[in-house]
């Protein structure tokens, strides 16, 4: 167990919660990103998942670092972790397993090859379902079995019941918390069964970073940016990003800049030696043309320079 002072050292929060640190040398233990910034509330929620086996669902807009948040906590607890993206290609067979033809002693025979769930369930491992609200209905009902109190998983293909390993942990991330594509931003997500949502012990919400924290992340990921555009330049990039997020929340623009986008902008500024061109490549070119004037206004308010009007007009 990590004592309270260790948790403060690891995550920068006061926690009255001992958390197990595993003695595991598995390749599945994530690498530690020393530059990662932890949200105190979400960190406590995820730590409760690791400490008490609570099922934790982390919700938030894209680019807030939901999956990475879980991953980086697992890295510091030395906990093996497997991420499964519930895109449209994930099937029941991928999760449960299927019969395969194998060659044994030169002869073909049929053998059952277990899927992701039986593999993870029987090991000290954190299983993370990414894009949880994009899962197909038949896949979601399989996952529902894991959300029962005892977590027993019936493998009908082999007529056996799998009991979870004591150090198996279950997490998920989602953009919409089961409400579907209400704002048009996340095509392909579904309305979730509320009975299934009710089975998650903890639902945490992760927002974008405080500007000072985001500055540390961007300059930590792209240290050359502070020299290429100056620390004030990086801060102005973050201000532009904040305006796009406010504009998105108000319905003024249909795209927003995540921290990931800001990092790309900083990287491209170093590559091209031109902040404005990098802005176009990183963000402007994926906006709706009708929104270019407003996005250009965001840029002008922060940098004091107008985007080249002829380019904007030509693009729109």
Beta strands, then each sheet from edge to edge (+ up, - down):
strand 1: 56-59
strand 2: 81-85
strand 3: 97-104
strand 4: 107-114
strand 5: 126-130
strand 6: 153-155
strand 7: 160-162
strand 8: 169-174
strand 9: 202-205
sheet 1: 2+ 5+ 8+ 1+ 9+
sheet 2: 3+ 4-
sheet 3: 6+ 7-
end
